[in-house]
Structures are given as C-alpha cells and as structure tokens.
C-alpha cells in the first residue's frame, strides 16, 4: 500500500477500487455516511476503532492505515515550517528512538 497519499485519499481509493458507494461502506462500518465523507476529505479524523474497521472491511493492514493516519498528523504539523520541516522530521525520529530507550530504562 502506498502511503504518500493522505489517510482520507487512501480510504477513498480503497472504496473506489471496489466500486462501492459511500452509503454501503458507511453502513458496513456502522458510521454515518457524512462521517465517512468527511474522513475521505480529511475533514474528520478517524478513531483507532474506525481505522481497525477500515482495515478489516477492506482486508488491508491496520498497521499501514495507522501509519497513513499518524503520518498525516505529523505532516500537517510541520509542513508550514518551510525550510525546517525536513530537519524537524529527522530530529523527531531521533527523539522517538531516545524516548523509547528512556522509557524502557525507566521501567
């Protein structure tokens, strides 16, 4: 699964590839049609439970969908930082590794 697109675009493509109407997918996921439309347009963030439902329904990796969603969150936060965005991401990656080792050693 390509993860360059937004979470919403990814979900819309999954739905379009199977030629499924918004209403049918929303019903299968037990969410409002309007909510699904907003998720596809990136106007609403899905919960972990909805991401899990998408993965099961479309038979795709929950991990990949979660990464798509979380990377959207990070990208939207740093994209307005101009020249700093790439550097911020590199430093953040190092900090994640550091914080994971720190958390392990604190336990």
Protein Blocks (a to p, Z undefined) as FASTA:
>chain_A
ZZkbcfklmmmmmmmmnopafklmmmmnopafklmmmmmnopaccdfklmmmmmmmnopa
fklmmmmmmmmmmmmmmmmnommmmmmmmmmmmmmmmmmmmmmmmZZ
